Amino acid sequence: MAKRNKSKSKNKTNRPRPREEDSRVRESEPPSEPIAVQDKRLVYAGGAAIIVILVGVVWFVIHRTSDESVLHPSPPRAKWLEQTTESAANRPTVSKDSSTQGQILDSSKSEIGAAASTKVFRDRLKSGGEGPEMVEVAAGSFQMGDLQGGRDKAALPVRTVRIQKPFAIGRYEVTFEEYDKFAQATGRQLPNDGGGGRSRQPVINFSWEDAVEYGKWLSTQAGKRYRLPTEAEWEYAARGGTETVYWWGNEMKSGMANCVGCGSQWDNKLTAPVGSFQPNPFGLYDTAGNVWEWVEDCDHDNYNGAPTDGSAWKKEGGGNCYLRVFRGGAWNYAAKGLRSSFRGRGDPGNRSASIGFRLVREGE
């Protein structure tokens, strides 16, 4: 088993180190001046000509608009932002049958990126404005770990996990725009954006402890409990009801995420603005790639003795809480890190240019 190394760098050259595998995309107008008509036949001819011109103009405008809609489609994220609250009867059903656990029993999963019906909301904050966009996730069972076997030894043995209660999870990774409000309100130094800009970029260069404190601050502001997701909650949401290597299938596909060799304009350069790629079937963005995401759990070498109720796994079973788990892959890491079962770990005090997070809001 390879020796584990802590994540301890703050920039691209020194990046967090996940477990090793063995250890773990000009028209002219008709003349306006009156035409002198000497003959009735000229009037008829002129009228017919005008009608022909008008019909031609209408045809041209209609077809030009149609062509432009093909040549200049709306950005993918704008399309998905139109998802609205739908009734619980239309939401995907997570199978509880042992033979189909984790599969969405809904025809919408047949199209990659076609998000299942979701409820999206934002909580009002006492200081003004709104919190992060959150997506409701139903309770249910799923198979957690390396379902294909042999790829991620740290993600074995596979076990059935029952998420006891519904919860909400961030639709996007927490952004600089959202985190900066917390930092300013609590007198913290604003994290370095690494030259990638702020606003809708995922926040980086903060610590695991900072993420925990952000959750506490947001809880006070919204009157609801926000926190880091447990590792089981994160994988349940990131899989989106799938049991494949990646949420979109068993093979890596170009243009689906931001990582080394993922085929995006940001690969191995910097983070992408949140929501730049297609969402998973639960309507969550960037669960694969862009930045690693901290979770609540302490580090364990594998899943022997791991809880099956979706709770955080801490010191129980020999957990090392000097290291915390992160998931999902990053812009400066290979595509293997994007696998739904892949696990990384790092020093909770580390501030890295490739680690971010999203929060869970506990159900009512």
Salt bridges, closest charged atoms under 4 A:
GLU21 OE1 - ARG339 NH2 2.62
ASP39 OD1 - ARG41 NE 3.16
ASP123 OD2 - ARG361 NH1 2.86
GLU130 OE1 - ARG122 NH1 3.71
GLU133 OE1 - ARG171 NH1 2.71
GLU136 OE1 - ARG91 NH1 3.45
GLU136 OE2 - LYS119 NZ 3.61
ASP152 OD1 - ARG339 NH2 2.60
ASP180 OD2 - ARG198 NE 2.89
ASP193 OD2 - ARG198 NH1 3.85
ASP210 OD1 - ARG188 NE 3.73
ASP210 OD2 - ARG351 NH2 3.29
GLU213 OE2 - LYS216 NZ 3.37
GLU231 OE2 - ARG327 NH1 2.87
GLU231 OE2 - ARG343 NE 2.75
GLU233 OE2 - ARG227 NH2 2.93
GLU235 OE2 - ARG239 NE 3.00
GLU235 OE1 - ARG327 NH2 2.84
GLU293 OE1 - ARG358 NE 2.78
GLU296 OE2 - LYS314 NZ 3.04
ASP299 OD2 - ARG4 NH1 2.23
ASP299 OD1 - ARG19 NH1 2.98
ASP299 OD1 - ARG24 NH2 2.38
ASP299 OD2 - ARG345 NH1 3.12
ASP301 OD1 - ARG4 NH1 3.29
ASP301 OD1 - ARG24 NH2 3.52
ASP301 OD1 - ARG345 NH1 3.59
GLU362 OE2 - ARG225 NH1 2.64
GLU362 OE2 - ARG227 NE 2.81
GLU364 OE2 - LYS224 NZ 3.12
GLU364 OE2 - ARG361 NH2 2.97
